[in-house]
Amino acid sequence: MSKKYYWLKLKDNFFTQPKIKKLRKIAGGDTYTCIYLKLMLLTINNDGVIEFEGIENSLEAELSLKLDEDENNISVTLSFLFSQNLLVQIDNNRFEINELKGLIGSETAAAERKRRSRSKSKSVTLSHHSHTQVTKCHTEKE
């Protein structure tokens, strides 16, 4: 099976969106914003779905373990995300980051290699054409 790469496309207005500005204004808001971004990255290959696996006694404790963040900071972040409808509960053990699906991109390792190869070949062709000069053969008559 081929390895797949994912990326998160943040809009240029991410930090100026009213909900994110509100989150950042809370005491400790920069930490909570960072936790939100870490949650996005944690779920990037699962379409933004957070799955509570029961590794710990609570979702907050489990996410604290996975994200290497303080459990209280996780709790505040989750409360904010729920209150702003940025995170919704799907069922008992699954939660979805609402806006993430439209921000995820991916490609397989093979596709990435092919894209790089095409890019290299195109740049070699372009540089070759831009530096070639037509010289006449010494046997040609003018």
C-alpha positions as CSV (number, residue, x, y, z in Angstrom):
1,M,0.0,0.0,0.0
2,S,1.3,3.4,-1.0
3,K,2.0,6.0,1.7
4,K,-0.3,9.0,1.6
5,Y,0.6,12.6,2.5
6,Y,-1.9,15.1,3.9
7,W,-1.8,18.8,4.3
8,L,-4.0,21.4,6.0
9,K,-4.9,24.4,4.0
10,L,-5.4,27.4,6.3
11,K,-7.2,30.3,4.8
12,D,-5.3,33.6,4.9
13,N,-7.9,34.9,7.3
14,F,-7.6,32.1,9.8
15,F,-6.4,34.4,12.7
16,T,-8.8,37.2,11.8
17,Q,-11.9,35.1,11.8
18,P,-14.2,36.3,14.7
19,K,-14.3,32.9,16.4
20,I,-10.5,32.5,16.4
21,K,-10.1,36.1,17.5
22,K,-12.5,35.4,20.4
23,L,-10.5,32.3,21.3
24,R,-7.2,34.1,21.3
25,K,-8.6,36.9,23.5
26,I,-9.3,34.4,26.3
27,A,-6.6,34.2,28.9
28,G,-4.3,31.5,27.5
29,G,-6.0,31.8,24.1
30,D,-2.8,31.4,22.1
31,T,-2.4,28.0,23.8
32,Y,-6.0,27.1,23.0
33,T,-5.6,28.1,19.4
34,C,-2.5,26.0,19.1
35,I,-4.5,23.0,20.6
36,Y,-7.2,23.6,18.0
37,L,-4.6,23.5,15.2
38,K,-3.1,20.3,16.8
39,L,-6.6,18.7,16.8
40,M,-6.9,19.6,13.1
41,L,-3.6,17.9,12.4
42,L,-4.4,14.9,14.6
43,T,-7.6,14.2,12.6
44,I,-6.3,15.2,9.2
45,N,-6.4,11.7,7.8
46,N,-9.8,10.9,9.4
47,D,-11.8,13.8,7.8
48,G,-11.7,15.8,11.0
49,V,-13.2,13.1,13.2
50,I,-11.8,12.7,16.7
51,E,-12.3,9.2,18.0
52,F,-12.3,8.6,21.8
53,E,-10.6,5.2,22.0
54,G,-11.0,4.8,25.8
55,I,-7.2,4.8,26.3
56,E,-7.9,7.2,29.2
57,N,-11.0,7.8,31.3
58,S,-12.1,10.9,29.5
59,L,-11.8,12.5,26.1
60,E,-9.8,15.4,27.6
61,A,-7.3,13.0,29.3
62,E,-6.9,11.0,26.1
63,L,-6.4,14.1,23.9
64,S,-4.0,15.5,26.6
65,L,-1.9,12.3,26.2
66,K,-2.0,12.4,22.3
67,L,-1.3,16.1,22.0
68,D,1.1,16.5,24.9
69,E,-1.0,19.3,26.3
70,D,-2.3,20.0,29.7
71,E,-5.7,18.4,30.4
72,N,-7.3,21.6,31.7
73,N,-6.2,23.4,28.5
74,I,-7.7,20.7,26.4
75,S,-11.0,21.0,28.4
76,V,-11.2,24.8,27.9
77,T,-10.4,24.4,24.2
78,L,-13.1,21.7,23.7
79,S,-15.7,23.7,25.7
80,F,-15.0,26.7,23.4
81,L,-15.1,24.7,20.2
82,F,-18.4,23.1,21.2
83,S,-19.9,26.5,22.2
84,Q,-18.9,28.0,18.8
85,N,-20.1,25.0,16.8
86,L,-16.6,24.3,15.6
87,L,-16.7,20.9,17.1
88,V,-19.8,18.7,17.2
89,Q,-20.5,15.3,18.8
90,I,-21.4,12.6,16.2
91,D,-22.0,9.8,18.7
92,N,-20.7,8.7,22.1
93,N,-17.2,8.3,21.0
94,R,-16.8,10.4,17.9
95,F,-16.6,14.2,17.4
96,E,-16.1,16.2,14.2
97,I,-14.3,19.4,13.6
98,N,-16.8,21.1,11.3
99,E,-14.7,23.1,9.0
100,L,-11.9,20.7,8.4
101,K,-13.2,18.6,5.5
102,G,-12.8,21.6,3.1
103,L,-9.3,22.3,4.3
104,I,-7.7,18.9,3.8
105,G,-5.6,18.0,0.8
106,S,-3.8,14.7,0.1
107,E,-1.8,12.8,-2.4
108,T,0.0,9.4,-2.5
109,A,3.8,9.2,-2.4
110,A,3.8,7.9,-5.9
111,A,1.7,10.9,-7.1
112,E,4.1,13.3,-5.2
113,R,7.1,11.7,-6.9
114,K,5.5,11.9,-10.3
115,R,4.6,15.6,-9.7
116,R,8.2,16.4,-8.7
117,S,9.5,14.5,-11.7
118,R,7.3,16.4,-14.1
119,S,8.2,19.7,-12.5
120,K,11.9,18.9,-12.8
121,S,11.6,17.8,-16.4
122,K,9.5,20.9,-17.2
123,S,12.1,23.3,-15.6
124,V,15.0,21.5,-17.4
125,T,13.1,21.9,-20.7
126,L,12.4,25.6,-20.0
127,S,16.0,26.4,-18.9
128,H,17.3,24.5,-21.9
129,H,15.1,26.5,-24.3
130,S,15.9,29.8,-22.7
131,H,19.7,29.3,-23.0
132,T,20.0,27.8,-26.4
133,Q,21.3,29.9,-29.2
134,V,21.2,28.8,-32.8
135,T,24.7,28.7,-34.3
136,K,25.3,28.0,-37.9
137,C,27.4,25.1,-39.0
138,H,30.7,26.2,-40.5
139,T,29.8,24.4,-43.7
140,E,26.6,26.4,-44.2
141,K,26.6,29.1,-46.8
142,E,25.0,32.4,-46.0
